[in-house]
Amino acid sequence: MLCQNLGLGPCNTLRTLVVRQSPTKHVQAYHARKFWTSTEQIPHLLCRHRYRTQHLPTRPGHRCEFSHIPIEAARQTPENGEEDSENFWKVPANRPAFWSAYVSTRPNYSPPFYRLIYDHHASHSSSWKVAHDVGCGAGQVTAELATRFGHVVASEINDTHLVAAERRLRPDFPDQKVSYKHTMGEHLAEHYPWGSADLIATAEAMVLMDDQAALQSFARLLRPGGTLAFWFYGRPTFADARLHAKAQPLIDALMVRNWAKVIQGSGPRRLAGFKRAAEGMSSWLDYVRLDPLVWTHVHRIKWNTYGTLPFFGQEAGGFPVKSMNRIGPKEKLETIEDRDWWRNDWDVEQLKNYFRVLFPAFKDAVGEGNEEVNAIYDELEEKMGKSTAAFTWPVVLVMATRR
């Protein structure tokens, strides 16, 4: 990453050196490392704002209580009033209609899915005190974890998502149950006592992080026997084999078209971030190396590998994409085909709604006034008919236990 490219060693070294020079330079380096914001959905993104910031403690063992800190106090503010044109996430947190649509078009993480994580945890730990939802997005995973753990920390680098999560969750979960933290996953252990967490979950966010820096942070936070669970889902995929053969290429065409508009023309650093995420998605998270001296009982499960996990790749990005495999020899591997997995039944209008709220930079993704996109949706409707079609999702889940 940037700190390594500069020859300054690990992330904390860069952080300490630059903060001593200038808080503003620190934040520019911070966001140059983190090209995208960690969110529940694929990147919502690009926070290279010139922010003022505080000097945060980095000493080992720094303690932070779990009590609620107002999001408004934690949010960073621009040095001037101008909007940063590179920040494509322009939907404010106080638009409940958007956020309801956003949540409703995400896959529904099913009880059997969570049961896999809970059973893994119960096999190696009897403690259910504290869980972290890293890259919490709008808070879906946080709400689930709060039904099983005494306290849940919802963390995000995207302050808009964090505010939206708090607004959604606060009516049901008091401060004693859920707290909120504006931070990167790689820096999480700087804010909470080491060995204080029982479970860390991160959905859709691992490909957006420096995976080894994040794993180091998570390993510090987890108690021995604690559980790490991270997962990723890809494109909505026709469950019916006949429809998949004739109509899935149209959904893929919409993905490529819209992501190409976002990615191509990026500067070298931003493009490198897209490339890194594309390779992580293409690898089905197999690129994440879990050090056997730190992690044990690693279990990787893949569902519906006939589908496409990457939201974008070489065709949209214009760069070569290399898949990587760093699976350890003792890790348990499982592949499942279940075409009802996280099933959604959508017609063309509901599919449009998915694209409408998938990513704010897809301004013409639903084809309003765009002949090319409208033609794709017309062809989809012709192939799907007027009724709904079943969609499933390609998914990968990785679970591991802290030694």
Secondary structure, DSSP 8 states (H G I E B T S, - for coil): -HHHHTT--SHHHHHHHHHHH-HHHHHHHHHHH--S---SSS--------B-------STT-----S---HHHH---BSSSS--TT------TT-HHHHHHHHHTS----HHHHHHHHHHHHTT----SEEEEET-TTSHHHHHHTTTSSEEEEEES-HHHHHHHHHHHTTTS-TTTEEEEE--GGGGGGTS-TT-EEEEEEES-GGGS-HHHHHHHHHHHEEEEEEEEEEEE-S-EESSHHHHHHHHHHHHHHHHHHHHHHHTT--HHHHHHHHHHHHHHHTTTTT----TTTEEEEEEEEE-TTS---SS-HHHH-S---------TT-EEEEE--TTTT-EEE-HHHHHHHHHHH-TT-TTTT-TT-HHHHHHHHHHHHHH-SS-EEEE--EEEEEEEE-
